[in-house]
Amino acid sequence: MLTFKQIVSGSRPKTLLVGVSGVLVGAFCAWSSLRTWQNQGIQYVAVPTTGRFVVVTVLCLLVAVFLQIAVNFANDYSDGIRGTDAHRGSGNRAGADTESSETARLVAAANGPVRLTASGVPPKRVLTAAIVNAAVACVAGIAVIILTQQWLFLLVGIICVAAAWFYTGGKHPYGYMGLGEVSVFIFFGLVVTLGTQMVLLGGSVDFVGILGALAQGCLAVCVMMVNNLRDLKTDAAADKRTLEVRLGETGSRVLFVFLLVIGIAYSFGAAYLRNSYEGMIFCLATALTGAITISAVMHRRYLLALPMASGTVFVNALIYLLVALSS
């Protein structure tokens, strides 16, 4: 069994706001659509009760969070047994004898969290943690499908679980081919956001939901890019050809800034379409957290950049809450 500290570390809590935010964006877009359609007298969408809306949203949150945790443990397991993590996290603490403890701590933190498998935790325990969390996500997902009768999402769920494993697992992991960002954009952007809106609206989405999914996808990719920029040198040494390794540090930074700016622009467009002046103004808050994140990335301050990038995703989700309240 893993200790509580190991479970928290392996879950990588600083990144979990990504999955939560995607569900919230989808739920807020669904609520906005319901209010707009009701005001326009449109009756073709089955309107759920408030209680049902909340229950399905909570279940979607469980799916997103536990599947993301499962991905994190699966990545820890697969990268660990491949030797990719041999010089990360705990490995960077080797210099503690020649450096002050505080300096060693900062160096280790800047190079990412301790990877459980690479630090000596039995791989089977890490894999078991991944399976248990994936199972919880599956149970919550099945509950969503039963409650909403959206049976298409049974196939979507299977694809999500497979994508989670083959990111770094299997003989030819696509995360080692520079496709990790594409996967994050699809699953943590389009799938989680539009999927939440669809199950809440009886299978429907609208243009505001699409803009929300695009924004969520772009900003979620930014979170992954901070991780991969931090690990660029060790990934290159381990022949893990992430997008950042392929583009180089300068090219990756340019793409990072572009995605962050366009993600906020999508959200501004969603607020504009719903005539939400509060939402448009709140875009400034997202821009502020985004600017701090960009500065941290440019100065290689990844210890600050990662929580700020995750925070930007969450702050962006609040724009859609204001959009829903003003609809």
C-alpha positions in Angstrom: 0.0 0.0 0.0 1.1 3.5 -0.7 1.4 6.0 2.2 -0.9 9.0 2.3 2.1 11.3 1.4 2.9 9.1 -1.6 -0.7 9.1 -2.8 -0.8 12.9 -2.6 2.5 13.2 -4.4 1.6 10.8 -7.1 -1.8 12.5 -7.7 0.1 15.7 -8.6 -2.6 18.0 -7.0 -1.2 21.2 -8.6 -2.5 20.0 -12.0 -5.9 18.6 -10.9 -7.6 22.0 -11.5 -7.4 21.2 -15.2 -10.0 18.4 -15.1 -12.2 20.3 -12.6 -12.2 23.4 -14.7 -13.2 21.5 -17.8 -16.2 20.1 -16.2 -17.1 23.5 -14.6 -16.9 25.2 -18.0 -19.1 22.5 -19.6 -21.7 22.8 -16.7 -21.7 26.6 -16.8 -22.1 26.6 -20.6 -25.0 24.1 -20.2 -26.7 26.3 -17.6 -26.3 29.3 -19.8 -27.8 27.5 -22.7 -30.7 26.3 -20.7 -31.5 29.8 -19.5 -31.1 31.3 -23.0 -33.3 28.6 -24.6 -35.9 29.0 -21.9 -36.0 32.7 -22.4 -36.5 32.2 -26.1 -39.2 29.7 -25.6 -37.3 26.8 -27.2 -38.7 23.5 -26.0 -36.8 20.8 -27.9 -34.2 20.3 -25.1 -35.2 18.2 -22.2 -34.7 20.5 -19.2 -33.3 18.6 -16.2 -34.3 19.5 -12.6 -31.8 21.5 -10.6 -31.1 18.4 -8.4 -30.4 16.2 -11.4 -28.2 18.9 -12.9 -26.1 19.1 -9.8 -25.8 15.3 -9.4 -24.7 14.8 -12.9 -22.2 17.6 -12.7 -20.7 16.2 -9.5 -20.4 12.8 -11.1 -18.7 14.4 -14.1 -16.3 16.0 -11.7 -15.5 12.6 -10.2 -14.9 11.1 -13.6 -12.5 13.9 -14.6 -10.6 14.1 -11.3 -10.1 10.4 -10.7 -9.2 9.7 -14.4 -6.6 12.5 -14.2 -5.2 11.0 -11.1 -5.1 7.6 -12.8 -3.2 9.1 -15.7 -0.7 10.6 -13.3 -0.1 7.3 -11.6 0.0 5.4 -14.9 2.6 7.9 -16.2 4.7 7.5 -13.1 4.6 3.8 -13.5 5.4 3.7 -17.2 8.1 6.4 -17.1 9.6 4.8 -14.0 10.0 1.3 -15.5 11.4 2.8 -18.7 14.0 4.7 -16.8 12.8 8.1 -18.1 12.5 9.4 -14.5 15.9 8.2 -13.3 17.3 11.7 -13.1 14.2 13.6 -12.0 12.7 14.4 -8.7 14.4 12.4 -6.0 17.4 11.9 -8.3 18.1 15.6 -8.2 18.5 15.4 -4.5 21.8 13.6 -4.9 23.6 16.9 -4.5 22.3 17.5 -1.0 25.7 16.6 0.5 27.4 19.5 -1.3 24.6 22.0 -1.2 22.5 23.5 1.6 19.3 21.7 2.3 17.3 24.6 1.2 19.1 24.9 -2.1 18.8 21.2 -2.7 15.1 21.4 -2.0 14.6 24.2 -4.5 16.6 22.4 -7.2 14.5 19.3 -6.7 11.3 21.2 -6.7 12.2 23.1 -9.9 12.7 19.7 -11.6 9.3 18.4 -10.7 7.7 16.2 -8.0 9.3 13.0 -6.8 8.4 10.2 -9.1 7.3 7.3 -7.0 8.6 4.4 -9.2 11.9 6.1 -9.8 12.4 6.8 -6.1 12.0 3.1 -5.2 8.3 2.5 -4.6 7.4 -0.9 -6.0 6.0 -0.5 -9.5 3.1 -2.8 -8.8 1.8 -0.4 -6.0 1.9 2.5 -8.4 0.1 0.6 -11.1 -2.5 -0.6 -8.6 -3.1 3.0 -7.6 -3.6 3.9 -11.3 -6.1 1.0 -11.7 -8.1 1.8 -8.6 -8.5 5.5 -9.6 -9.4 4.5 -13.1 -12.0 2.1 -11.7 -13.6 4.9 -9.6 -13.7 7.1 -12.7 -15.4 4.3 -14.6 -18.0 3.8 -11.9 -18.9 7.5 -11.9 -19.0 7.5 -15.6 -21.4 4.6 -15.8 -23.6 6.4 -13.3 -23.6 9.4 -15.6 -24.5 7.3 -18.6 -27.4 5.6 -16.7 -28.8 8.8 -15.4 -28.6 10.6 -18.7 -29.2 7.7 -21.1 -26.3 9.0 -23.2 -24.9 5.6 -24.2 -22.5 7.0 -26.8 -20.3 8.0 -23.8 -19.7 4.4 -23.0 -17.5 4.3 -26.1 -16.0 7.7 -25.3 -15.1 6.4 -21.8 -13.3 3.4 -23.3 -11.3 5.6 -25.6 -10.4 7.9 -22.7 -9.1 5.0 -20.6 -7.1 3.7 -23.5 -5.7 7.1 -24.2 -4.7 7.5 -20.6 -2.7 4.2 -20.6 -1.0 4.6 -24.0 0.2 8.1 -23.3 3.3 6.7 -21.7 2.4 2.9 -21.6 2.7 0.2 -24.2 5.4 -0.4 -26.8 4.9 2.8 -28.7 3.6 5.5 -26.3 2.3 8.5 -28.1 3.6 10.8 -25.4 7.1 10.0 -26.6 6.2 11.1 -30.1 5.2 14.7 -29.3 1.5 14.0 -29.3 0.8 14.6 -25.6 -0.4 18.2 -26.2 -2.8 17.0 -28.9 -4.2 14.5 -26.5 -4.6 17.0 -23.7 -6.4 19.4 -26.1 -8.8 16.7 -27.2 -9.6 15.0 -23.9 -9.1 17.8 -21.3 -10.6 20.4 -23.7 -13.1 19.1 -26.2 -14.2 15.9 -24.6 -14.5 16.9 -20.9 -16.1 20.3 -21.7 -18.4 19.4 -24.5 -19.1 16.0 -22.9 -20.3 17.6 -19.7 -22.5 20.0 -21.7 -23.9 17.2 -23.8 -24.9 15.0 -20.9 -26.6 17.9 -19.1 -28.4 19.1 -22.2 -29.6 15.7 -23.5 -27.0 15.5 -26.2 -26.9 19.1 -27.4 -24.0 21.6 -27.6 -24.0 25.2 -28.7 -21.4 27.7 -30.1 -20.7 29.1 -26.6 -19.9 25.6 -25.4 -17.6 25.1 -28.4 -15.7 28.3 -27.6 -15.5 27.2 -24.0 -14.1 23.8 -25.0 -11.5 25.5 -27.3 -10.4 27.8 -24.5 -10.2 25.0 -22.0 -8.2 22.9 -24.4 -5.7 25.7 -25.2 -5.2 26.5 -21.5 -4.9 22.9 -20.5 -2.2 22.4 -23.0 -0.4 25.3 -21.5 -0.3 23.4 -18.1 1.3 20.4 -19.9 3.8 22.6 -21.7 5.0 24.0 -18.3 5.6 20.4 -17.2 7.4 19.5 -20.4 9.5 22.7 -20.5 10.6 22.0 -17.0 11.6 18.4 -18.0 13.0 19.3 -21.5 16.6 18.3 -20.8 15.9 15.1 -19.0 13.2 14.1 -21.6 15.7 14.7 -24.4 18.3 12.6 -22.6 15.8 9.8 -22.1 14.8 10.0 -25.8 11.3 11.1 -24.9 10.5 13.2 -27.9 7.9 15.5 -26.5 6.7 18.5 -28.5 9.0 20.7 -26.4 12.0 18.6 -27.3 11.1 18.8 -31.0 10.4 22.5 -31.0 13.2 23.5 -28.6 12.8 25.9 -25.7 12.3 29.1 -27.8 9.8 27.6 -30.1 7.9 26.0 -27.2 7.7 29.4 -25.4 6.3 31.1 -28.5 3.6 28.4 -28.8 2.9 28.6 -25.1 2.2 32.3 -25.3 0.1 31.9 -28.4 -2.1 29.2 -26.9 -2.6 31.1 -23.6 -3.6 34.3 -25.4 -5.9 32.6 -27.9 -7.5 30.6 -25.1 -8.4 33.8 -23.2 -9.6 35.3 -26.5 -12.0 32.4 -27.0 -13.5 33.0 -23.6 -13.8 36.7 -24.3 -15.7 35.7 -27.4 -18.1 33.5 -25.4 -18.8 36.3 -23.0 -19.4 38.7 -25.9 -21.9 36.3 -27.5 -23.9 36.1 -24.3 -23.7 39.9 -23.7 -21.9 39.2 -20.4 -20.1 42.4 -19.6 -19.0 40.9 -16.3 -17.5 38.0 -18.1 -15.7 40.2 -20.5 -14.3 42.3 -17.7 -13.3 39.2 -15.8 -11.2 38.2 -18.8 -8.8 40.7 -17.4 -8.3 38.6 -14.3 -7.5 35.6 -16.5 -5.1 37.8 -18.5 -3.4 38.8 -15.3 -2.8 35.3 -14.1 -1.8 34.4 -17.6 0.8 37.2 -17.7 2.3 36.1 -14.4 2.5 32.5 -15.8 4.2 33.8 -19.0 6.8 35.7 -17.0 7.5 32.7 -14.8 8.0 30.5 -17.9 10.3 33.0 -19.6 12.4 33.1 -16.4 12.3 29.3 -16.0 10.6 29.7 -12.7 8.6 26.5 -13.1 7.9 26.0 -9.4 5.7 29.1 -9.8 4.6 28.6 -13.4 2.9 25.3 -12.8 0.3 26.3 -10.1 -0.2 29.6 -11.9 -0.9 27.9 -15.2 -3.4 25.6 -13.4 -4.9 28.7 -11.6 -5.3 30.4 -15.0 -7.4 27.5 -16.2 -9.6 27.7 -13.1 -9.9 31.5 -13.2 -10.9 31.2 -16.9 -13.7 28.8 -15.9 -15.2 31.5 -13.7 -15.8 33.6 -16.8 -18.4 31.0 -17.8 -20.0 31.2 -14.4 -20.5 34.9 -15.0 -21.8 34.2 -18.5 -24.3 31.7 -17.1 -25.5 34.1 -14.4 -26.0 36.9 -17.0 -27.9 34.8 -19.5 
